[in-house]
Structures are given as C-alpha cells and as structure tokens.
Amino acid sequence: AKDLIDGKTAADGTVLIEPQQYQYAFWVLRHLGHTSRVNDVFVHNWLGWFYCGNQPDIQTADYRYAHSHYVQSAQLGDGYAFAQLGILYRDGKFVEADMTTARSCFQQAIALGYAQAQNYLDALDE
C-alpha cells in the first residue's frame, strides 16, 4: 500500500501517481485496517484520511470510520492522529463540536512532536 501511495519518482523529482493507485491502496489498507490484529499507525492514518472524503470510491466522507481509525492511531502515540482528531472535534465531524477536546487533542499532538498542530491551536485562540 505504501508503494501505491508514494507513487514513482520521475527523473526531475516529480512524483507520478495514477488515480487508480489510491483506489488500490485504499482497498489494501481497508483490508488491513479491518483486521483486528493490525496496530499500525500508517494503516490507520491513511484510512482516516481516505474516510475523510479523500477517496474516489467513497461518495461522501464517513467521519465515523475516520474517527475510529484516528483514535486507534492516537492510542499508539501518533501526533498526526491527535491533530486530526482535534480537527474532527473542532468542526463537529461525527462528534459533537467540542473546543475543549479539540484544544486537548492539538496540545497532545504538539507534545508528540506534530508541529503543525500549533497552527490549529493558534487558530482556536483567534
């Protein structure tokens, strides 16, 4: 799945990704993600991303599954996943909008080294 997502790099450094590669990657990751023994940050983060509406096979975003996969990744200590959970709580996607929980998620993401979450936290304070 990682090779499908990463694509091929051309001589000039451009990454070449065919749209169908994301579809295949989604199918592989979905299979892995629904296997109860898979505790892999890569798998759960990408599935969360796909379920947020970034996959052609999904007509509309399914934030319930996105939330579930980001929670699994966050439980493994991933800062990116905490930031994505913060966004879901900030925007009220699948969960009720909750700025306190969003702030907590962004702070946890920062503590885990995901620097982009500071921008999300600053935006909450504006």
CORLINCOR-V482846 format. One record per residue. RES is the residue in one letter. PHI is phi in whole degrees, -180 to 180 (NA if undefined). NEAR is the number of other C-alpha atoms within 8 Angstrom. D_CENTER is the distance of its C-alpha to the mean C-alpha in Angstrom with 1 decimal. Layout:
# CORLINCOR-V482846
RES|PHI|NEAR|D_CENTER  RES|PHI|NEAR|D_CENTER
This chain:
# CORLINCOR-V482846
A|NA|9|15.1  K|-61|6|14.4  D|-63|6|17.6  L|-66|11|16.8  I|-72|10|13.6  D|-70|8|15.6  G|73|11|18.6  K|-113|7|22.1  T|-100|9|23.4  A|-77|8|26.6  A|-57|5|29.6  D|-86|5|28.7  G|94|6|25.2  T|-70|7|23.5  V|-89|9|20.7  L|-105|8|21.6  I|-129|10|19.2  E|-80|7|20.6  P|-53|6|18.8  Q|-68|6|19.6  Q|-62|11|17.8  Y|-63|11|14.4  Q|-63|11|16.1  Y|-64|10|17.4  A|-61|12|14.3  F|-59|12|12.6  W|-61|8|15.9  V|-65|9|16.0  L|-65|12|12.5  R|-61|9|13.3  H|-61|8|16.6  L|-66|9|15.4  G|-67|11|12.8  H|-91|7|15.8  T|-88|7|18.0  S|-61|5|18.6  R|-88|4|19.4  V|-86|8|16.1  N|-120|8|14.6  D|-130|7|12.5  V|-58|10|9.5  F|-57|6|9.0  V|-61|10|9.3  H|-70|14|7.2  N|-66|13|3.9  W|-68|9|5.3  L|-64|14|6.6  G|-58|14|4.1  W|-62|10|3.9  F|-61|11|7.5  Y|-71|14|8.3  C|-80|10|7.8  G|101|12|10.7  N|-101|9|10.1  Q|-136|10|12.3  P|-57|7|16.0  D|-70|5|16.8  I|-97|10|15.2  Q|-64|6|17.7  T|-132|5|15.9  A|-63|9|12.5  D|-121|10|12.4  Y|-68|10|10.6  R|-62|7|12.4  Y|-71|9|10.6  A|-59|14|7.1  H|-58|12|8.7  S|-58|9|10.3  H|-71|12|7.7  Y|-66|15|6.1  V|-62|11|9.9  Q|-62|11|10.8  S|-71|15|8.8  A|-64|12|10.2  Q|-63|7|13.5  L|-90|8|13.5  G|88|7|13.6  D|-95|12|10.4  G|-66|14|10.6  Y|-57|10|7.2  A|-63|13|6.0  F|-61|15|9.2  A|-63|14|8.8  Q|-67|9|6.1  L|-64|13|8.5  G|-59|14|11.2  I|-64|10|10.4  L|-61|14|10.5  Y|-71|15|13.7  R|-61|10|15.0  D|-92|7|14.9  G|67|10|15.9  K|-95|9|13.3  F|71|8|14.4  V|-109|7|15.7  E|-69|7|18.7  A|-56|10|18.3  D|-149|9|19.0  M|-69|9|19.3  T|-67|6|20.5  T|-68|9|17.4  A|-59|14|15.2  R|-60|11|17.5  S|-62|9|17.4  C|-63|12|13.6  F|-63|15|14.0  Q|-63|11|17.0  Q|-64|11|15.5  A|-61|17|12.8  I|-63|13|15.9  A|-61|8|17.9  L|-90|9|15.6  G|97|7|15.9  Y|-91|11|12.9  A|-64|8|15.5  Q|-57|7|13.6  A|-63|12|13.2  Q|-62|10|17.0  N|-63|8|17.0  Y|-65|10|15.1  L|-66|11|17.6  D|-61|8|20.4  A|-65|7|19.7  L|-66|8|20.0  D|-80|5|23.3  E|-79|4|24.7
